[in-house]
Amino acid sequence: MNRFLHLMILCAVFVGSVTAGSEKIFVVERESNSVAVVVNDLPKSHIKEMHNMNHGVIKFYQDDGYLISRDGYVVRFDPKTEKKLNEYKTSKSAIGFVIDDDYVAIANYDDKSVDILTRDLKPIQKIVTGSRNVGIKIYKNYLIFSEMDNDKITVLQNTRQKGKDPHFKIFKEFENVGVMPFDAMIKENMYINGFFASPWFGVVDLEKMEFSKIKLELDDRKPVLKVPHFGFWSLSDSKVFIPAVGDDKIFVYTKEFRYISSIKTKGLPVFTSLSPDKKYLAVTFSGKDFPTIEIFDTKTLKKIKSFTFDGKVLHVRWSNEFAKLYVSVNDANKLVVIDTNYWYLSKEIFGIKKPSGIFIYRGK
């Protein structure tokens, strides 16, 4: 073997050892009842028969993967083998869920209930609310969610007895919190939710069980085409980032909810996604600005980069291992990889049909 060929092989091995990681990416294929699996930035497989993926959401807990479909199915799968394990239909339409050591809780739109299942998806309890339910979260032995049609935040307490399945009872209800709560996030003991038609967001202190309203400085509101989503990614160690409903801005507060400033954005924000080191904020949009994402510095609150793609951007996800931001470009049937060291488009991953939600499993 000549020295040049030997050097090329060594370089290939070195590059492979640097880029290979434990992240496995699962991408919802919105129109195909399926989930695409991406490994080392290459399409690997597709998990079929996952039901209506128009609002498919995936979460991982220990070595289990869970998915809820828009038509009310909860699916448990093995993220290592990429095989379905079992499924259970809770309702005609499910919107959110959370997982704990011994239960899975699902917030349903249509049959207006919350379902409690075992980790292997056997039914334990159905809690009828008479409302579409959103923003479901766990805090200690409490389950918290917002009732969209009742303008209410409900706190359930797990009254499980030793050796028995979990069992939830109403612990506290906060009435008339705001018009049409639509999503929520949780930061330590603070449950934070937003409203379609009220000029504030709500905060429940889950230690004191007290509710307060934080006023938003909104300009003239525009029609909302896609609901802004809250999430853990909008919370840094020192700041809270709130996407405005019907306004071209992101509100910035301290973690104690003192107003700092607002970030002017290109359009109506949907996702505000923080990088793992909390230095950057990626913002996606609806309407005419669907194909665009903007990147902001969370210290200066200034825009540092903008990208516009050849189709609607439905989701973004930061890698936890590499300097990468993954972007699902729905109309172009591709996942785009942005290098976040130098802020350029480094790769396009094709073979993914109508991608939307991007979810990362970190294998062991």
Beta strands, then each sheet from edge to edge (+ up, - down):
strand 1: 23-29
strand 2: 34-39
strand 3: 42-47
strand 4: 57-61
strand 5: 64-68
strand 6: 73-78
strand 7: 83-89
strand 8: 93-100
strand 9: 103-110
strand 10: 113-117
strand 11: 123-128
strand 12: 133-139
strand 13: 142-147
strand 14: 152-158
strand 15: 168-174
strand 16: 181-187
strand 17: 190-195
strand 18: 200-205
strand 19: 210-215
strand 20: 239-243
strand 21: 249-254
strand 22: 259-264
strand 23: 269-274
strand 24: 280-285
strand 25: 292-297
strand 26: 303-308
strand 27: 313-318
strand 28: 324-329
strand 29: 334-339
strand 30: 344-349
strand 31: 355-362
sheet 1: 3+ 2- 1+ 31-
sheet 2: 4+ 5- 6+ 7-
sheet 3: 8+ 9- 10+ 11-
sheet 4: 12+ 13- 14+ 15-
sheet 5: 16+ 17- 18+ 19-
sheet 6: 20+ 21- 22+
sheet 7: 23+ 24- 25+ 26-
sheet 8: 27+ 28- 29+ 30-
end
